[in-house]
Amino acid sequence: MENSVLILIFALAIINIAVSIFLFRRDDLEKFQKVGQTIVVWLLPFVGALIMWVFNRSQEPHIAKQKKPLGGEAPGEHHVG
């Protein structure tokens, strides 16, 4: 019983640390937002981390839409040279 509680606490701490690092590495958040969201992560273990991670991932620009095709030009783009 005691070991399972320790494992659970350890797992929650790892998740909270990972999401906290994820939040502080974001360039699009102001310091106030980073601190506030990190507080939510630590006040609501696991649930807060999950909510903040999902919310912030949904705010990221979609990389697949920004990539150019292998030819180097976006569709419809013509290089005049």
Secondary structure, 3 states (H helix, E strand, C coil): CHHHHHHHHHHHHHHHHHHHHHHHCCCCCCHHHHHHHHHHHHHCCCHHHHHHHHHHHHHCCCHHHHCCCCCCCCCCCCCCC
